[in-house]
Amino acid sequence: MKDSQIERVVGLFVLAAIGCMSYFAFKLGSVDLRPSQMYSVEARFTNASGIIPGSQVAVAGVTIGSVTGMKLSGDFSAIVEMRIRKEYKIPTDSIASIRGHGLLGDKYIAISPGASDDFIAEGSRLTDTESAVDLESLLSRFAFGAVQGDKSEKKPEPKE
């Protein structure tokens, strides 16, 4: 009789622990089970490196949506598909740029709102964009440019 009561207490403890772990998994994983109204927007970038589905879309540091997909267009530019919450209206002359959280942080899309009275409609495309800065190519240009500059400045010594 005593063993069955201990088994019940242990069973209730295990169920409570599973419930707590599930709650924290949803809370910390940013899973929102409530349906929210969203609309789709696209942006064309010449270089969208670092952006992946699930990346944040933010205005003034406030997350207003996320990246849902990416595809390559016919002119070899990246089309980034985003979902924005309906309560946030984006002016048509806004600028979308790819930024990073610090030097090694994740990339996200920052939208700088414009001053237009017209707002982007469902399925529209942001035309003003700023692509990601490729730090590796900048460093390699600097390093190899400096090496080539040293070679070109070096003049052969005259023979006596």
N, C-alpha and C positions, 0 to 999 in steps of 0.2 A: 504494500500500500504506500509506503514511504517512497519507494523507487518511482512509482507512477507520478506522484506529486512533483518530484524533482525533475522528471522528464518534461512535465508540462511547463514548469518555470523556465527550464532551459529552452524549450521550444518557443515560448513567448519572447524570451530574450533574443533568440536568433531572428524571429520575425521582426522585432523592433529594430534590430541592427540592419537587416536588409532594407527596411523602410527608410531608415536614416541615410543609408548609403545611396539609395535611389534618389531621395530628395536632393542630396548634395551633388550627385552626378548631374542631375538636370539643372540645378542652380549654378554650379560652377562651369558646366559645359555650355552655358548660355542658350539652352534649349527653351524655346518659348512655346508652350502647348496651346496658348490662346491664338486663334486665327487673327491675323492682322491684315489690313488692306494694303496691298502693294501695287505699284505700277512699274512697268519695264522701261528702261532707258538704255541707249547704247552710246558708246564713245569710241572714236577712232584714234589710235595712237600709232606712231611710227615705231615705237619700242615699248612694249608692255612687260619687260622682264621683271620678275619678282611678284607679279600679280597672279593669283591663283583663285579658282572658285572658292568662295568663302571669305575672301579678303574684304575688309571694311570699306564702306563709302561714308565719308564724313564731311560735314560742313562746320567750320570753326571748332574742330575737335570733337564734335558731337556725332556719334554714329547714327546715320539716317537710313542705312541700307547695307547691302552686300553685293559682291560680284557673284553672278550665277554661272557665267560661262565666258569662253573666249573662242574666237575663230579667226582664221586668216582670210582677208578679203582678196579680191582679184588683183589689186595693186600691191600685194604683199605687205599690207599694214594690218595691225591687230585690231579687231573689233571686240570691245569688252562689253559684255551684257551685264546690266545691273538691275537690281530690284530695290526700289525706293519706297519708303512708307508714305501712304497717301497724304498724311497730314503735313508733309513737307513739300512745298511747291518750289520748283527750281526755275528761275528766270531763264528765258531762251538765250540770253547773252552770257551765261555763266561759263567759267573755265574749269575744266577737269584736268587735274595734274596728278602724276604718280609721285608719292612721297614715301618716306620711310620713317619708322619709329627709331630714330637714332641712326648710328652708323651701321650697325649690324641687325637692326630690327626688321620686322615684317614690313612689307610694302602695303600701302593702302591708297585709295583714290580720294584726293581732297578736292572738293568742289568749292570754287570761289564764286559766290553769287554775283550776278550782274545787276544792272539797274532797270532792266526792262519790266514793263507792266504785263507782258505776255509770259506764260509759263509753258514749260515743256510738256507735251502731251504724251500719252501712253504710246510706246513704241518709237518715239522720236530719237534723234541722235544729237548729242552734243558735238558741235563742230569745232569749238576752240579747245584745244588740248595741249598739254605739255607732257612730253614723254619722260620716262625715267632717265636719270643721269647714270650712265654706266661707269662706275668708279674704276673698274679694271681697265677699260679702254683708255680712260683719262690718264691713269698711272703709266700704262704702257707707252702711250704717246709721249708723255713727259720723259720717261726713262730712255726710250729709244731716240727721241728727239735730241736729248742731251748728249747721248753717245754719238749720234751722227753730227751734231753741232761741234763736238770736240774734234772729230775726225776732219771736218771741213776747215776748221780754224787752224789746224796743225799744218804748218808749211814745211816742205822738205828743207832740211838744212843744206846750205850751199857747200859744195865740195871745194876744198882748198887745194 
